[in-house]
Amino acid sequence: MEVDSDADSKFGETTRSFVSWFLALPGATFRSDLITVEDLRNRGAGRGIVARQDIAADTPLFSIPRNTIICAATSTLRDRIPAIFDLGDDGAGLSDSGDEDESNSSSQDSWTLLILILIYEYLRGDASPWKQYLDVLPSSFDTPMFWSPAELSELQASAVVAKVGKEDADRMITSKILSVVRAHEDVFFPCARDRLGDTQLLELAHRMGSAIMAYAFDLEKDDENEEVNEEDEWVEDRAGKTMLGMVPMADTLNADAEFNAHINHGEDALTATTLRAIKAGEEILNYYGPLSSAELLRRYGYVTAKHSRYDVVELPWDLVEMELRERVVGRTAPSDWEKIDQLTRSDEDFEESIVLERWTEDPDSAGQLSSAAVFTGLPDELAEQFKVFLKAAKKVANIELAVHAMSDKDMRKDLYLQVVLGALQAREREYATSLEDDERLLNEGGLMGRHEMAVWVRRGEKQLLREAQSWVRREAQELRNKASDGTTTDDGPAAKKRRL
């Protein structure tokens, strides 16, 4: 979501200037008869592209020549500081979580290189060929990176809080961005009076980094693999070596879980094309991928109702282990528990947290969804890790509960369901408010901005936790019904006699 504090007249003026600039680009196309760039700030969407009349499916809307994209291949910064454009073989850089490669903290990757390019072009002012485009990029963002501690606290126990990575980003900017700018001030600040202080540079780098997070394209995307990799259309460069670029007009498209347009990557240009018929007045929407509300907020600074189908919750293994320990009868030495824990964590497939999510279909070729998302079960990884723990408990301390559970599949499943249910309930209690509290707050309609988005995110995660608990209870009831019928899974009637 774009946040712009300029007056309406200034907003409209920069929009018109940008569109005029785009129309004048050699090789660019824009169907002004079919679409228009509109001010959608009244619905929290910044600028957007709207249909002026009915549009048929498979209609090209606009195209952007590759030589007009801001990237390492087009910026004159390459001529001024060629050394920083050698990404090397490792290409390591800022990862999705915000961590940097400590072993090579001053080298550039495609992410930090694009930040430097954007800073350079921005500081050039009118001399930059992308001046009108840079003017319409957001000057501030609603991503959690820019939230105050009080605003972040409204996300409560959501795992997204730990993924904000503000301190890691500050360190990355200081080592990879500020160091280059200070070493080449004659390039970035040709007029000494225009030099920025470190605080100003840090803020500018955060702004450009957030613009890249929200808008950058992977310019090396293989269109032959579009169907498989469609969710990566707007990406963070996880490998560090892929060329990233800022694509004027393409990033004016807003996005949702259901969408009606697609960016096709051609050899010489990128083209926006409709996926289905669009009515006059409808917004043209792109697709960012199957992102949860929390991840959509973290990357782009907004949430939508349709993306809630992709919500996820992280269930820490510590909560599962705690519930299991509480069910062990008798004394087990702390040293034994420590050995059991170490043995469990040494497994090559061990996960600190297990991700819970719903089953959901992929959007069809027209960008539409035809069925509801449903919670259909716990991840197999959780059950396997549970068994690893039981085996460790049996091996280290011959804990009776583990011994019996490992020899009786029905008992093991019953124990598993009890333990997971307790862990899910404990996870829900980590949030400061209840699901009902959050639904009431949203229904009352008094929330705004970041507070409303935070409540939306945490409500969605609690809803998923409730659905998971309901599923576990149904499974447990089916198991009890089977036991009362005298049937067993695989160990025969004698297995029932061994249940605790």
N, C-alpha and C positions, 0 to 999 in steps of 0.2 A: 504494500500500500504506500502511495506517495504522500508525503506530508509537506505542504508548502504554505508558509505564513504570509506570503506576499498578498497584496490587495488583488481583488478580482481583476482589475484592469491590467495589472502587471502580469498576472497569470495568463490572461487571454492574449496579451501582447506577445509574450514569449512563445505561446503555442502557435500563434499565426506566423511568427518569425521562423520557428522550427519547421513548420509545414512548407513554407515558401522555400526555405533552404533545401529541404529534402526534394521538392519538386524540381529544383534546379540542378540536382546532382546528375552528372552524365551517366546514363544507363539505368537510373532509378525509375520505377513506375509507381503510380498511386492512382487508384480508381476513384477520383474525386466525385464521379457521378454516382458511385455506389456507397462510399464510406466517407466518414468525417471524423476528425479528432475532436472529442468533446470534453468538457469539464464535468467530471463525475465526483467531485469532492463532496457533494451533498450525500453521497452514499459511501464515503470513505474509500473511494477507488482512484483518486487523483485524476490523471488523464486516462481516457480510454477511446477505443475506436468503435463507432456505432454505425449500423446500416442505415443509409439514407432512403433506400427502397428495398423491395424484396430482391434477394440474391439467390441464384441457383447454386446447387452443389457443384463442387469442382471448379469454382470460379477463382482465378488469381485476383488477389486484392491489391497487393503491392510487392515490389521486389527491391532488394538492396544489393548492389554490386559488391563483391568481396573487397574490392579496392577502396571502398568507402567505410569499411568497418574499422574501428579503432583496435589495433592489435600490434603485435611485435613486427609484423611485416609492413605496416603502413605508416607508423609514426616516425618522424625524423629524429626522435631520441636515439634511434639505432645509429645514426650517423654521428651524433654528438658524444655518446658514451657506448661504443660498440662492445666493450668488455663485459658489460652486464647482461648482454643478450646471449652469451654462451651459457646455456643451462647445464651443460655437463651431462654425464651419463646417469648420475643418480637421480637428478630431477626432484629430489626430496624437498618438500616445502610444507606449507600450512595445510594440515589435514582437515577433515570434516569437523573434528572436535576442537580445532584451534591449536593443536600442538605443533611445535616446530621441530625441525631436525636439529638437535643440539650439536651434533658432530660437525655441522657445516652451517652455522647460524648466519654467516654473512653472505652466503651464496644466494643467487636468485632462483626462483622457480617461476612457472608461468603465471601463478597467482600474484606474487609480489612484483613481478615484472610489469604486469598490467596495472597494478596500483601506481607504480612509478610513472608509467606512460600517462595515466589519467591525471596525475598530479602535474606532470610536465605540460600537458596540453591545457589543463585548467589555468595554470599560472601564465601561459602565453597570452591569455585573453583574446583580443581581436585577431591576433596573429595565427591562432589555431584554426585550421580548416573545419574543425568540429565545434566552433564556438556556440552556434545556435543549438546544437544538440546538447552540449554540456550544460547550457542554460536551463534545459527542461529536466535534467536529472534532479532527483530530490535533494534538497539541502539538509533535510533531517529525516530520520527513520523511526519507525515504531518497533523495530526488532528489539528483543530483550537486551542486546548489547548496550543499548542506550537507556535502559530503564534505571530508575533509582532503586536503592535497596528496598524501600517501602513498596514500590511497584512490583519488584521481583517477588517479594514475600507473598503477594496475592496468588502466585502460582502454587504456593504451598508445597506439597510433596512431589510435584511433578518432576520427573527425571530431567526435563529440559533445562532446569535451573543450573544443573552441573555442567551443561553443554554450552553455556553462554560464552565462557572462555575469554572474558575481558582482559584479565591479567596476562594470559598467554598471548593474546593479540597485541597488547601493549609491548611486550618483550620482542615479539616478531617485528613490529613496526620500528622499534628502536634499533634493532640489530640490522635489519634488511633494508629499511626505507630511509630512516633519518641519516644513517651512516653514509648512504650514497648521495643524498641531497647535500649534506654538509661537505662532502668531498668534491662536489661539483656545483658549488653555488653559482659559479659564472654561467652555468647552463640553465639552472632552474630560476635564478634571480639575476637576469642580465642588468637590471637596475638595482643598485645596492639598497635604495630606499624602500624597495618592495619586499625585502627579505622577511620571512616569517620566523617567529620564535619556535622553540621546540614544542611548546604546548599547542600552538596553532597548527604546526605540521602534523602533530599526532592526531588532532581532531580532523584535519583534512584527509589524512591517510585512512582513518576509520570510516569517514564518509565514502571515500572511493572504494574501500574494501567492501563496504556494505552494498554499494551499487553493483559491484561485481558479483557478490553473493546473490543478489536479487535478479540481475539481468544478463550476466555474461553467458555467451554461447560457447560450446565446444566446437571450434571451427573445423576440427578433423573428424567430425561425426560421419560415419559411413551410412549413406542413405539406404544401402542394400540391407542393413540390419535395423531399419527403422522400427519394424514391428516388435522386435525383441527389446530394443533399447529406448523405446519411446519415452519412458519415464525419465531418461537422462537428458532430455532435450535442453533444459536449462540446468547447468550443472556447476558444481564445484569441481575443480580439477584435482581429483584424488591422487593421481599418479605424479603430478607436478610437472609433467613434460608436455602434455597436450596444449596446443595453442588455444588460448581463450581470447575472445573478442567481444567488444560492445557493439551491438548491431542497432543503429538508429532505426526508428519506427517499429521494429519488431518488439522492442521492449515497451512500447506504448500499449501493446495488447495486455489486458489483464487475463487472469486465468482462473479456472475452477475445475472440480473433479469431473464435471460434464462440460464439454467444450464443443466448439463448432468450426474451429480452424486449426491449421497445422502449418508449421514452418518447414518447407522442403529445402534441403541443402543441395544446391546445384553446383556444378564445377565453377561457374563464374558469378553466381548470385544466390541469395537466399530469397525464397518466395513464399508469401503467406497465401494459402489457398483454403477455400471453404470446404468443410467435410460433408455438409448437408445444407438443405435450403434454409435460408435465414430471412426472417420477416423484417420489414422496415421498423426501425426503432430498437431492434435487438442489439445487444453489445456483442462484438466479435471477441471470442474467448479462446485463449490458448490453453495448453495443458502443461503443468509443472511436474506431474507424476503422482503416484499414489501416496501422498504425504499425509501424515497424521496432523491434527490441529496444532499440536505442539511443534512439530517440525516445520509446518507452514509458517507459524508465528516466528520461529527462530530464524528461518531463512529470509522470509519476505515481509514479516511484520503485519500480517492480517490473518483472519480465520474465516471460514465459510461453513455453512451448515452441511453442504454436500461432502466436504472433506472429512467430516466426523466419522464416516463409515470406515476410514483408515486409521482411526485412533488406536494407539497401543499403550500398554502399561508394562513397565519393567518390574518384575517380581524378584527382589534380591534373594539369593540363595541363603543368606544368613537367616532370613525369616523362616524359610522351610526347615533349615537345620534346627533352629530354636524350637519350633513346634515338635519336631521329632524327638529331640532330647527330653522335652517335657513328658513324653509318653513312655519313657524308659523307666521301668520299675526297678528299684534297688540302687545301690551306690555304684557309681562309675567314677573312677579317679579323674581329676582334671587333666592329668598327664595323658590318660588314655583318650580323652576327648580331643586333646591337642593332636595326638598321633592320628586319630580317625580323621580329623579335619585336614591335616597335612596330606594324608593318603588320598583323600577325596579330591583335594585341589591339585594334586600331582597328575591326575588323569588328563590326558592330552585334550580331551573334549570338554574340560570343566569350564563352566560359565559363571561369572560373578552374579549376573542377573539373567533371568529368562524373560524373553519378550512375549507378551500375550497379545493376540490380535484376533480379529474376526476373519472368517472366510468371506471373500467378496470377489465377484467377477471382474474381469478387466473391461474397460470401456470398449464398445464395439467400434467398427470402422467409421461410424458417424459421430463418435465421441460421446455416446449415450450409455447409460446404465439401466438395465431392465429389471434387476432384482435387488432385494435388500441384502445388506451385509449381516451375517449371522455368526455368533460364536459357536463353533462346532467341536471344540476340544482343546485340551492342553497340548503344548508342544511335546513331541517325542523326546526332545532333549531333556526335559524336566524329569520324565519317568526314568530315563537312562541314568541321569545323575543321582536320582533317588536310590536306584539299585546299587550304584557305585558306593554310595554312602553306607548302605546296609551291609554290603560285602566288607567294607573297611571296618565297620563296627563288629562284625562277626570275627574277622581276622585278628583284630587288635585286642578285643576284650571279651569275645564270645558272648556278646550281649544277647540275652535270651530272646528279646523281641526281634532282633535282627535274624537270629538263627531260625526262628519259626517263620518269619516273613519270607525268608529266602527259600524255604522248603514248601510253602503253600501259596500258590499264585493268587487265590481268592483273598486270602488274608493279607497278602502284600498289597493287592489293589485296594482293599478296604482301608488299610493303614495309610496308603498313599493318598487316597481321597480325603481322609480325615485331616492329615497333615497339611495338604495343600489348601483345604478349606480354611483351616486356622491361619495359614500364612496369608491367604487372600484377605481375610478379615483384618489381620494385623496390618496389612499394607493399606487398606482403606482407612484404618484408624490413624495412619500417619498424616492424613490431611486434616487441617484444622476445622473444616466445616463438613457437614454431611451433604450427600447428593441432594437431599430434599431442600437443604438450605440454599444450595447453589441454584436449583431450579426456581425456587421462590425469588431469589435475587434477579435472575434473568427475566422471569415473567413479569415482575413489577416494572421493568423498563426504565429504571432510574440510573442504570450504569452507563458509563461512557468510555470510549477510547480504550486505553491499556487495561483499565480495571475490568471492563466488560470482556475483553479478550482473554484475560487471565482466568476469569470465572468460567468462561466457555471451555477453555482447555482443561481445567481441573474437573469440571462437571463431566466432560466426556470421558475422562480417565476413570472416574468413579462409576459411571454408567457401565463401562466395560468390566470393571471389577465385580459389579453386581451380576452382570450376565455370566461371568465366569463362575461365580459362586452358585448361581442357579443351575448351571450345567453340572457342576460337581455334585450338588445335592441330588439331581436326577440320576446321575450315574451311581451314586451310593444307594439310592432307593432301589434301582434295578438290581444291584448286587444283593441287597437284602432279600428282595423278592425271589431271586434265583436260589438263595440259600434256604428260604422257607419252602421252596418247591422240592428241595432235596437234590438239586443239580449242582455240579461243581465244574470247574474249568478244566483241570487236567490231572489232578492228583487223586481223584477218587473220593468216596465217602470218608475214608479215614482221615483225609486232610482236614475235615471239619472238626474233628476231635482235637486237633492240635491248635486250634485257634485260641488266642488269649482273650 
